[in-house]
Amino acid sequence: MTENSTKARDQAETAFSRTQTQFMARSRTISEIDAVAAERDAKTQRLRELRLEKEAAATAKAAAAEKQTKR
């Protein structure tokens, strides 16, 4: 009887350990994916700001050139 319960306990502990390892691996993977997404979002935001600044400068330059030609 003791041998059966020990065997069952060992199997249960092994199964639990496997499940826990899978959970930890999944959590680590999700963390890595979140980090990559955060980096991508930051880069996108930075590039968007640069594009908007460039467009604003081009618009201002065009307006100044138009003002010069009207004189």
N, C-alpha and C positions, 0 to 999 in steps of 0.2 A: 504494500500500500504506500509506504513512504517513497519507494522507488518511482511509483507512478506519479505521485504528487510532485516529486522533485523534477521528473522529466517534463511534466506539464508546466511547472513553474519556469523551467529553463526555456521551454518553447515560447511561453508567454513573454518572458523578458527579452528574448531574441526578437520576437515580433514587434514588441514595443520599441526596442532599440532601432529596428529598421524603420519603423514609422516615424520616430523622432528624427532620425537622420534625414529622411525624405523631407520632413517639414523644415528642418534647418536649411537644407539645400534649396528648397523652394523660397524660403525667406531671403536667403542670400541672393538668389537670382532676381527676385523682385526688387531688392535694394539696388542691385546693379542696374537694372532696367530703369528704375526711377532716377538714378544718378545720371544716366545717359540722357534721359528725357529732359532733366533739369538743365544740363549743359546745352542741349539743343535749343531749348526755349530761350536761354540767356543769349546764345549766339544769334538766334533769330531776332530777338529784341534789339540787340546791338546793331545788327545789320539794317533793321527797319529804321532805327534812329538815324543812322548814317545816310540812308537813302532819302529820308525826309529832309535832312539838313541840305543835302545836295540839291534836291528839288527846290527847296526854298531859296537857295543861293542862285540857282538858274533862273527862277522866276524874278527875283530881285534884279538880277543882271539884265534880263530881258526888259523889265520895266524901266530901268535906268537908260538902256539903249534907246528905247522908244521915246523917252522924255528928251533925250539929246537930239533925236531926229526931228522932233516937233519944234525945236527952237529955231 
